[in-house]
């Protein structure tokens, strides 16, 4: 219980003691003109009410928000910047030249795994093999064999020259075949293009011929229609003339019934 609650309890007790004193002075059980009635017992003092609960501070999210902002606005950008600096500024160094120092490459006994000469974490680019050196600079197949003589070297270079000459010959042959195939493809493409243009011209000529034929037929049809129209007009004019002539003479011509 806090000090504040204790102080409130002490104040309540003080008030209760004052009230009991006042009640003792004004006792209603006493008989006027006589002694107090002993049959009624004195009322017990009232109990102290329970202390009110102490106020609690409401939980706040300010602390968590602060560290959240620090993480997203400070830590993550810093990590990204350092990552970029590491990947842009770090360059792999060149490996040192191999020198067989006896105190560095001691092999008192072979390893119990592998070929006995390579360690468990052997890197062929960075770790040299004593006493020859790096694997990409050493012919491992030649280990334990006698050194190459000048004659053997001359024969090897001669064989290599023959292989290189044959390779150049094959390369020039392949290049000539490629050029020949390319020329044939260009020729075939031109031939196909010429055939397509010829076919297109032929089709256009046929379309033009058909169009002219249709125009001639339309002209002939229009001429026949015009001729028939003129014939009908002439017949109608002739009939009208005969009708007017018959009216002057006084005869009436009836057309024969079918």
Secondary structure as the mmCIF struct_conf table of DSSP 4:
data_model
#
loop_
_struct_conf.conf_type_id
_struct_conf.id
_struct_conf.beg_label_comp_id
_struct_conf.beg_label_asym_id
_struct_conf.beg_label_seq_id
_struct_conf.end_label_comp_id
_struct_conf.end_label_asym_id
_struct_conf.end_label_seq_id
HELX_RH_AL_P HELX_RH_AL_P1 UNK A 3 UNK A 25
TURN_TY1_P TURN_TY1_P1 UNK A 26 UNK A 26
TURN_TY1_P TURN_TY1_P2 UNK A 28 UNK A 29
STRN STRN1 UNK A 30 UNK A 30
HELX_LH_PP_P HELX_LH_PP_P1 UNK A 31 UNK A 31
TURN_TY1_P TURN_TY1_P3 UNK A 32 UNK A 33
BEND BEND1 UNK A 34 UNK A 34
HELX_LH_PP_P HELX_LH_PP_P2 UNK A 35 UNK A 35
STRN STRN2 UNK A 36 UNK A 36
HELX_LH_PP_P HELX_LH_PP_P3 UNK A 37 UNK A 37
BEND BEND2 UNK A 38 UNK A 40
HELX_LH_PP_P HELX_LH_PP_P4 UNK A 41 UNK A 55
HELX_LH_PP_P HELX_LH_PP_P5 UNK A 57 UNK A 59
BEND BEND3 UNK A 61 UNK A 61
HELX_RH_AL_P HELX_RH_AL_P2 UNK A 62 UNK A 70
HELX_RH_PI_P HELX_RH_PI_P1 UNK A 71 UNK A 75
HELX_RH_AL_P HELX_RH_AL_P3 UNK A 76 UNK A 89
HELX_LH_PP_P HELX_LH_PP_P6 UNK A 92 UNK A 98
TURN_TY1_P TURN_TY1_P4 UNK A 102 UNK A 104
BEND BEND4 UNK A 105 UNK A 105
BEND BEND5 UNK A 108 UNK A 109
BEND BEND6 UNK A 112 UNK A 113
TURN_TY1_P TURN_TY1_P5 UNK A 114 UNK A 115
BEND BEND7 UNK A 116 UNK A 118
TURN_TY1_P TURN_TY1_P6 UNK A 120 UNK A 121
TURN_TY1_P TURN_TY1_P7 UNK A 124 UNK A 126
STRN STRN3 UNK A 129 UNK A 129
TURN_TY1_P TURN_TY1_P8 UNK A 130 UNK A 132
STRN STRN4 UNK A 133 UNK A 133
HELX_RH_3T_P HELX_RH_3T_P1 UNK A 135 UNK A 137
BEND BEND8 UNK A 138 UNK A 138
HELX_RH_3T_P HELX_RH_3T_P2 UNK A 140 UNK A 142
TURN_TY1_P TURN_TY1_P9 UNK A 143 UNK A 144
BEND BEND9 UNK A 145 UNK A 145
HELX_LH_PP_P HELX_LH_PP_P7 UNK A 146 UNK A 149
HELX_RH_AL_P HELX_RH_AL_P4 UNK A 150 UNK A 249
TURN_TY1_P TURN_TY1_P10 UNK A 250 UNK A 250
HELX_LH_PP_P HELX_LH_PP_P8 UNK A 255 UNK A 257
#
